[in-house]
Amino acid sequence: MSESVQAKIEKSGKKPEKIMTDQEFRDLVDSVEELIGKKVPDKKNISTQDFLDFVRDSALYDEPSIWDRIEGGGRSSYAELEARSEKEWKKRHEEQVKEEARIEKERQEILKNTSLEQIIDRVKSESLDVDIKEGESLSKERIPTGTEYLKFLEENGTPEHVLAYQKVLEISKIIKEAGGRAFLVGGSVRDMFMGKIPKDFDLEVYKLPDQSLSDLLTVTTRELGGSIKTDVGKSFGITKVAFKVAKQFEGDDEKQIDLDISIPRTESKSGAGHKDFGVVLHPEMSIEEAARRRDFTMNSLAADAETGEVFDPRGGITNIRRRELRVTDEERFKDDPLRVLRAMQFIGRYTLSVNQETARIITETLPGLKHISKERFGEEWDKLLMKSEQPSYGLIAGMVLGVFNEAYPEFVKLAETLQEFEWHPEGDVWIHTLMVVDAAARIARRENLNEEDARVVMYTMLCHDLGKGPTTKFDPEKGRIRSVGHDKAGIDLTENFLNRIGASNDVKAKVKALVGDHLAPGLMHIEFVLKNQDGKKDPKGALRKLAKRIYPATMKLLAIVGEADHMGRGPFVYKVETGEPASEKDVIDFTQGQLSIETAKDINNVFKFAMPEDYPAAKWFLGLARELKVEESKPENIISGKMLERVGYIGGKGATRNIGIILGEIIQIANDLRDEMQDRYSSSDKIFAELVDWYEEPYPHPAMISDPAKARDRLKKILDGHRSGVIA
């Protein structure tokens, strides 16, 4: 049987030249009736989509004959029919959107004139008379009452914390008056039991229908001086309300707090993708049933903010006390494979253990990771790296549970790559990476880095030695393990990883630059300080070129990268007897000797161990960067376009594209002369002195080379001569 016309069109991906007209459609319906000998239902009013469904239901969709015979008879094509169906759908959709907008506008007008008392009375009459089984989930444990916790936040929190909890209490009270029940859920209750101040407060509302709650929140938020973000969370039954925080001092930035208010829901998997979920709201659901959709038991808690009552249907408090991560519901967990990454970041942030059952569930969920969008990956990676005191906990868990083997094999390679004992006694590259990210987290906190800089540093340290995988080799002549060029080799691997987690272009540019030059601070310190005791070598030019090369990353961040790399090593081993560094063979011989009682010794009598204490290269590196004003920016040009215009070269709006390029090249060459021959070209005057063609009377008025191309070539000749050794 030959391939149908319809199938050919679908394979080709071609768009039809025109959309089927009404008359053509009526003719087509008549033709199909005649061809199949079956009446089309409601023929006069049938929509295009219903007609297509009729044909498919008649088992003719995969029969090429029907469409081939129609087209063969000179009638309209299948593709035109599909286009007509799409047009009808768009029209219906537009009409539906307009109607919904009209209804919403009318609703808002009514609510504008509705008082809080009126809306409470109305919603109360609409509330559901259902038992959400509070008693069955009620725990003996409690959180502080509303009054107690507000006082605690006033003493230990921020104005944002205080305002947020005030609004939680006010909104919860109004919802209760309207016949509903509002509970704190998720991370806020978890954090309270962990002794942390929650960053966000989320409320889950029972016993109120979706529209009733929406109307109640519209009026309530207005009366409390807030606003509703209408474009966020609606498809999941979430209302996000915002309140502005009063400024403490003149000149303070304007801040606001957000509260997420939702209704219990079920999310049924409808496809492979992360968006393939059917969401159904269930305000009548019990607290225990609502908790089933939570990923881990520690996130399945609910609490009454006013009374302090806690509902713990899944044993989350016990797991928190045991520092144990446990899956709430296996079926719900597997619906969203992203929860595997959430497990990693929770383990890292809270130093949790994982029981065997949870480990099994996570492992069985791993194959679904390939269906998750890269943007969702990035959010979990951010939380692991930026919110953990020791991110290594989460990374180790990811390696043990198989996350890296499934999704990030380039990191598995690091665990198989050995390092030279003298420089990396800690072991393989993966162990070094774990130590480095922990060191970076400590330094980021010490330096109080902003969120963007912290993100760049943490991803840089995670990826800084990816290049060791493909470059590490054993050098038999020197008897050493070497990773020549691993810094540059890691750039593409880093970009590939960052692409897969949806990192922004700005983060990618900075991280790649820092990975490619992560050795620079240490190498420059060796060259210009340790091996330059007489001070003959001047590092300023090299430092300026480095600052320009790594831009938009900064020298400040590069110094932190170098320090974290240095500190994430060890312990270094020294012989007690001589104080000399111990070799790998010394350690192996000692270990083998421990296997026999006759040769066993107390390790403390043989070796002493030391971790790196500081990184002198960073202090020198940053001090010089500050002196040259390149700590957080690239170096300024030694000459500018305006300077070139003043000496007669036409730049700016008056320049042709070619002249503009040449002037840019002159500026670049001038910068290179400054950086590479700084004794001779330390100022713009010295650069321009090379562009003097002759002196006019009255002496010493100089005349510049009139042709910018000749000026460029003269400077380039000097630079090339210096680089080749012809010009000292």
N, C-alpha and C positions, 0 to 999 in steps of 0.2 A: 504494500500500500504506500503510495507517495505521501510525502510530508504535506500537511494541510497548509493552506494559505495563512490561516490564523497562526499556526505554529511558526511559520517562516517570519511573519511580522514580529512576533514576540521575541524571536531569536535575534533579529536584525536590530531591534531597538529603535526602528524608524518611527517618526511621528507622521500621522496622516496629513495629507495636504489640506483637507477640509473636514468639517464636522457634518455628519449626516443631517439632512433637512427633515422637516416633519413629513413631507410627502414621500421622501425616500424611505423613511422609517415605516410609514403605513404600507408602502409597497413591499418592503422587506417582510413585515409581519404576514401579509397575504401570501407571499412566496413560501415562507416557512410552513404555514398551514397546509399549503398545497403539496409541498415536498414531503412532509412527514405524515400527512393525513390525520392531523390532530388539531382541534380547535385551541386557539390561544385565549386564555381566560380574560374577561374584561378588556377585549381587544381595543376598544375605542379610547380607554383611559390608561392603559398599561404603560408604566415607565420603562425606560430603556433597561435599567438594571433588573427589573422584574422580568422583562422579556429574556434577557440573558440567562437569568436563573431558570426560567421555564425551559429554555433549550438545554441547559446543563442537566436539569432534573429529568429531561426526556432522554438522557444518556446519549446525547448527540454532540456534547462538547468536544469529545476526543475523536469524533468521526469527521475526517477531512472532507467527506463528500458533500455535506451540507453547505459549508462555506465555499468550497471549490465550485460547486454547482451554481451558487448564488453569484459569485464573482464571474464565473464563466459565462453567465447569462447577461453580463454587462451591468449588473446591479452594484450597489454600494458595498464597500469592503468591511471586513470585520474590524479593522483598525478604526475606521470612521465611526462604527457603531460604539466602540469603546470610548472614543473621544466624546461622542454625544452623551454617553452615560456619565462621564466625568463632568461635563458641563452642567448636566442636570443636578448632579450631587453638589457641585459648587454653589449653584443657585439656591438649592434647598438649605445648604449650610449657611450661606449669607443671610437668608431670610430668618433662619433660626437664631443666628447671632444678633441680628437687629431686634428680633422679638425679645430675646433675653435681655438685651440692653435696655429696651423700653420698659420691661417689667422691673428691672433693677432700678432704673431711674425713678419710677413711680414709688417703689419701695423706699428708696432713700428719702424722697420727698415726704412720705408719710412719717418716717422715723425722725426726720428733722423736727417735727412738731409733736413728737411723743416724749413724754417725761419718763424719768427713770422708774417712778412708781407705777406708771401705766404699763411700761414694757414688762416689769416684774410680774404684775398681775396677769397680763396676757400670756406670758411664757409659762407661768405657773399652771394656768389652765390647760396648756398644751404638753406639760411634762408627763413622763411615762410612769405609770404606777407599776413598777417592777422591783424585784428584789435583786440587788447586785451582790448580795451575800457578803457583806462587809465582815460579819462575825466569823465566817469560815477562814478568812485570810488574815484576821487581826493578829498581830504579834504582841508578845509581852514587851518587846523593845519599843522605845519611843524616841522621837527627836524632840528638841526643845519646843515649847509652845510658841505661838507667833510672837507674843510679847517678849519672851526670853530670847528668841533668836534675833529679833530686831535689835535688842540691846547689845547682843554679842557682835552683830555686824557693825553697829555704831562704834564699838570699841576696837574692832579688829579688821573691819572691811573697808570698803571705799564708798563714796557717795552713790556710786552706781549700784553696789550691792544693796545698800539700804533702800534706795528708791525701788529697785526691782522687787524686793521682798514686801515692801509696803503695798505695792500694786497687786502682788500675788494674794495677799491677805484681803484687800478690798474687793478684788474681783471674785475670789472664792466665796466671800460672804454674800455678795449679790447673787451669785449663781445658786447658792444654797437657799436664799430667800425665794428664788424663782422655781424651786422644786428640784433643782439638780444637785449634783455632788461633784466638786472639783478637787483633784488630788495632785500633789507634786509627784512626778514620775521620773524614771530614768536616772540620768547622771547626777542630778541635784541631790537626790536622796542617798545614792551611793556615796557621793563625796562627803556628805555629812557623817556617815558612818566610818569613813576613812580619815576623818579629822581634817578635811580640807574645806575651804570655802568654795561653794559652787560658782562656776563662771556664768552659767545660765540656769534659769528656772523654767521648767515646762509644766503645764497643767493639762490633765486629761479629765474631760467632763462626761459624766454619766447622767442618764435619765432625761436628757434634753435632745429633741430632734435637731437635726443639722440646721434647718432654716430658723428654728426658734432660737438656738444658741447664737447664730449669726446676727439676728436682729438684736438680741440682748447685748451682745458684745459691741455692736455698733453704737447703741445708745450709752452703754456703760463707759466705753472708752472715751466718748465725747465728754461725758459728765466728769470723768476723771482727768481730763486735759491731755488725752493721748490721741493717737491716730491708728488706723488700720492699714496695713500694707496689703492691698488687694491683689497684687500680682505674685504673691508667694504662697505656696503650699495648698492652694485651694483644691487641687485634684486629689489631695490626700486627706481632705477634711481638716486641714490645719489653718488656723487664723493667727496671723502674726500681728501683735499690737506693739506700738512703740510709744515711749514717753521720753521727753527731753529732760536731761539732768541739769539742774540749776548750776550756773557757773559759780565757782568758789571765789575766784579773783578776776579782776578786770583783765581782759586779754586772753583768758583761758579759751581753748578750743571748745566748740559746742559738741556735746556728747549726748547719746541717747541709749536707752536700754530697750531690748526687745524681749517679749514673752511669746512663746509658742503655746497656743491653746488648741487642743484637738479633741476629737471624739474617738472612743475605742473603735478599732477597725480590724478587718481581716484583709490580707493581701494574698490572693491566689495566683499562683504561677500560671502564665498563659503562653509562655514561649521561652526561648533560650536567652534572650537579651535581658539586661538589667531593668529595662523599662516595661518588660512584658508581664505586668502585674494587673490583676483586676482588684480594685479597691472597693470594699463595701463597708459603710459606716454602721456601727452597732451600738447606739447609746444605751440599749437594754442589756448589754453584755455584763457578765459578772466580772469582778476584779480579777479573779483567778484566770478566767478565760482570756481576758485582755492581756494578761501577762505572758501568755503563750507566744506572742509574736516577738517578744523581746529576745535579743540575741543571747545574752548571758544572764544567769540568775542574779548577779549583782546589779544588773540594770532592770530587774523585774520588780523592784520595790515601788510602793506607792505610799504617800503620807498625807495626812490632813495637816496643812500648814498651821491652822489655828490651834487645834487641840494637841498636835504632836503625835497622834495615833499613827502607827505604821502597819502597813499590810504587806505581808511577805509570803505569798502563796507558793513560792518555789525554793525557799530556803536560802535566799540570797545573803541574808545577814551572816549566817554560819559560814558561807563561802568567803565572804569578805574577811571575817575574823581569821579564817584559815589561810588567807592570801591565796585562794584557789579560784581558778577560772573554770566555770562549768557551764555547758550549753543548757539553755532553758528547755528547748523543745527541738528534737532532732529534725523532724519534718520541716518545721518553719525555718530552722537554721539553714538547711540545704537549699531552700528556695532562693537564697541570696548568697552566692559564693563570696561576695565582698567581705562577708563576716570572717573569712579566714584572715584577711588583712587586719580586720578589727581585733582579732585575737592577738595578732603580733603586737599591735600598738598598745593594747591594754596590758599585756605581759610586760612590755618595756616600760610603760608609764608607772605601773603599780607593783612591779617585781613579783608577779604572780606565778604560781605553779599550775600545771595542767594535769588533770587525772587521765587515766587510760581511756575512759569512755569518751571524754571530750577530744582527746588526741585522735581517736578512731574516727569520730564524726568529721573533724577538720580534714583529716587525710582523705576521706571519701568524698569530700566536697571540692577538693583541689581542681579536678578537671574542669569545673565550671568557671574557673578564673578567666579562661579565654573569651568568655562572653561578656565580661565586664568592661565598660568604657574606661579609657585611660584617665579621664578626669576624676573618676571616683577613686581610682588607685591613688592618685596624688594626694587627696585629702587625708587618707589613712597614713601614707608615708610621712606627710607633714607632722601629723600628731605623734607618730613614733619618734621621729628625730628631734622634734622641737619641744615636746612636752615631757620627755623622759629625762630623769636625772642620769640614768644609765641606759641609753638606747641599746646597748649590747644585749640586754636581757631579751628584748623583742627579736633582735636579729638572730640570736642563738636559737630561740624558739622557732623562728621561720626556717632555719636550716634543718633543725631536727624534725620538724613536722612535714618537711618536703615542699614548702612554699617556693624556695629558691630553685629547687630542682625542677619544679613545674613551670615557673614563670620567669626566673632570673638566673639561668645557668651560668652566666658569666661570673657570678659570685661563688658558685660551687667550684669553679676552676681555681679560685683563690685558696680554697681549703686544700687543694692538691699541689700547691706551689710552695716549695721550700724557700728559705731565705738564708743568707750568710749569717752564721752564728755570732760572729764578732759584732755585727751591727744590729742583729735582730735575734737575740737569744730567746725571745718569747715563742718562736716557732714559725708556723706557716703564715702566708699573707693574710689569710682570713682572721687569724688570731690578732695579728697586728691591726687589721681594720677595726676589729671590735674594740681594741684598746684605744685606737685613735678617735673613734666617734665618741667614746666616753670622755676622753680628754677634751675634745672640741666642745662637748656639752658643758663641761666645767668652765672652760675659758669663755664661752658665750655668756654664761651667767655672770662670771667675774667682770667682764667688760660691759655688761648690760646692753648687749647688742639689740638693735631693733629687730622686728620680726623678719624683715626682708634680708638683712645682713646675716641673721642667725640661720635662715633657710639656706642661703648660699654657702655658708661655711659648713653646715652639716651635710649637705649633699656633696660638697667637694670632698670632705673627708671620707664619706662612704665610698666614693668612686675613685679616690686619688691614686690607688694602686691597681686599678683594673688592668692597666697595661702590663703588669708583671705576669699575668697569665700567659700571653703569647710571646713574651720576650725573655723570660727567665731560662737560663741555660747554665750548665756546669762547665767551667773553664778548666780543662785538665792541666793546662800548663801552669796556671796559678793555683790550682787546687781550690778554687772558690766558686760559689754560686753568684752569678751576675745577672742583672736585669737591665742591660744597656738600652737606653731609649724608652724605658717604660713610661716616662712622664708624657711624652708626645704620643706614644702608642695608645695611651688611655683616653685620648680626646674623643675619638670616634665611638669607642665603647661607652663612654659617659653620655654622649649625645644620644646614642641608641637607647640607653636605659631611661634617660630623662624624657625622651619622646614617648616611651611606652607608659609613663605614668602621668603624661599630660602637663609637664612643667611648662611654665611660661617662657617665651622667647628671651626675656630679660634674664631670668634665672639660668637658662641654658647657656647664654653667652658668657655670663660671669663664671659659672661653674667650670665650663670648658677651659676658659682662660686660666683659672687658678689650678686646675688639674694639670694643664700643660706646662705650668711653671712652678709647681709646688716645691721643687728642689731649690729654686733660685735663692731664697734668703740664706740658706745654709751654705750653698756653694759660693755666693758672693762674700759671705763672712770669711770663709776660708781664704778666698783669693785676695781680698782687699784688707784683711785684718791679720789673720793668723800667718799667712805667707807674705805679708807686706809690712814687716816690722819697720823697714826704713821709710815707709810712706811714699815711695816713688810712684806707685800706682794710684791714680785718682778715681774713685768709684762713681763720681757724680754723673758722668755721661752714661755709664752702664745703667745706673739707677733710673735716670730719666727715660732711657729707651725701654726699660722693663715696665715702667709705669704706663708708657704709651701702648706697649704691646698687650698688656693685660686688660686695658680699658674695654668695657665699662666696669670691670672689677677694680678694686682699689688695693693700694699697697698695704693699707691697714689690715684688710682681710687676708692678704697674702702672708703677712707676718703672723697672723693667728693660725693660718693653715700650716705654716712652717713649724710653729710652736707645738701644735697638736700632733703633727707627724713625729716630732722629736720626743714628746712626752709619752706617746703611745707605744713605748718599747720597754723591753726589760722583763724581769730583772737582769741586770748585768752581773756576771759572776767573777769574783776575784779570789785568788789563792790567799788564804790566811797567812801562810808561812812567808810569802814573798811580797804580797800586795799586788802582784801582777795579774792582768786579766787571765782568766782560765779559758782554755780552748774547749771546743766541743768534745775533743777526744778526752780531755781531762774529766769532763762531766760524765762521759760514757764509761770510762774506766772506773770512776768512783761508783757509778750505779751498778756495774757488774760485780764490783767488790762487795756490795751490800747483800749479794745473794748467798754469801757464805758467812757463818758466824765468826770464823777465824779472821776474815779480812774486813768485816763490817766496822765502820767508824761513825762517830757522831758528825753529822754533816757540818755543824757549826764550828767544828775544830778544823775543817778542811777548807770550806768556802765561806765567803761572806757575800751578801747580795745587796744590790743597790739599784734603786729606780732613778731615772733622770730627775734632777732637782730643779733645774731652770734651763732656759734657752737663751744664752747671751746674744746669739745672732739676732733675735727679734728686737732687743733693745737698741742695738747698733743700727739695724735696718730701719726701724721706725724713726729713730732720731735723725738719720740722714734724710729720710723721706720728708719729714717735717721741715727740715732746713731748706730743702729744695721745693717746698710747697707742692709736693706730689703725693702726700699721704692719702688723700681721698679724691684726687682728681688727676687727670693726665697733665703732663707739663705744658706750660704755655709756649707758643711759638716764639722763637727769638726775633723774628721779624713778622710783620702782619701785612695783610693786603692793603690796608690804608697807608702803611709806610711805602709800599711799592708804588701806590698811586701818587704819593707826594713827590717821588723822584722821577715821575714822568710816565710810568707804565699805566695804561688804561685798564682799570679793573672795575669791579662792581657791575652796575647796570650797563655801563658803556662798553664792556668787554665782550668780544666774541667768545664762543664756547672754547675754541682752541686756545685763545690767549688766557682764558680763565684756568684752563688745565696747566698751561706753562707756568703761570704765577703760583699755582698750587705746588708744582714741582720745585720751584725756586724756594718756597717756604720749607718744604720737606728736606731739601738738600742742605739748607741753612741750619735746620735743626740737627741734622746728622753731623755737620761740621762742628757745631757747638758740642755735641755729645761725644764725638770721637777725637776732636782736636781742640779741647776746651782751653788749653793754654793760649792758643792763638785766636780763637773765635769765641770769646766769652760774652760778647755784646753785639748788638745790632750794628753799631758803628764799624766794628771790625769786619762784619759781613759786607756792608756796603762799600767799604774801602776796596774790596776785591772787584767791585763792579764799576770802578772809575775808568773811563776810556782815555781821557786826557784832562789836563787842567787848562782852564780858560783864563784870560786876563780879566780883571786883575787877579793875579795869583793870591790865594790858592783855591779859587772857586772851581770845584770839580764838575765835570760833565759825565753823566752816567752813560753806560752802553745803551744805545737807543733801542736796540732789538731785544725784547725779553728772551727770545730763544737763545741768543748769543750769551746773554747774562746767565741763563740756566746752564749752558754748556761750559762756561768758564768755571762756575762753582763746581760742576760735576767733575771737571778735569782735576781740580784740586783734591776733591774727595777721593776720586779713583786713584790718584797718585799716592795719597796717604795710605789707602787700603792696600796698595801693591808694594808699599815700602819705598817708593821713589821719593816721596815727600815725607820728611820726618815729622 
